[in-house]
C-alpha cells in the first residue's frame, strides 16, 4: 500500500504489521481449508505475541518453528527451533513459553509434514 507522493519515509510510516491474533486466525483458516489438523496450544498476546508452530508427524517425531529476521534477504523467515522426539520438542516449547508468556503455540498434526508456512502471506 502506498499513500501520498511515494516518499519512502512516508511509506515506512504507513506500513502496518498484522496483529498476532489476526495472523493466527488467517493461518488456522488456511490449515482448515487444507484439511490439516491443528490446535491452539497456548494463546499469546493478541497484538504483538510471537508465534511458534509445532509440527507433529504422528510417528513420535516433531519439529517446532519460529519466525526470525533474515539479514541476507531483509525479511522474516521461519526457522527450526527444535527437531526430534515429540516430548523433547514439547519441552523446548514449554521452556520458551515459560520465558515468554505472550508466545502463541500452534500445533499442526500432519503425517506428510505439511505446515503451509512456506506459502505466500505467512512469512
Secondary structure by P-SEA (a helix, b strand, c coil): cccccccaaaaaaabbbbcaaaaaaaaaaaaaaacbbbbccccccccbbbbbbbbbcccccbbbbbbbbbccccbbbbbbcccccaaaaaaaaaaaaaacccbbbbbbbcccccccccccccc
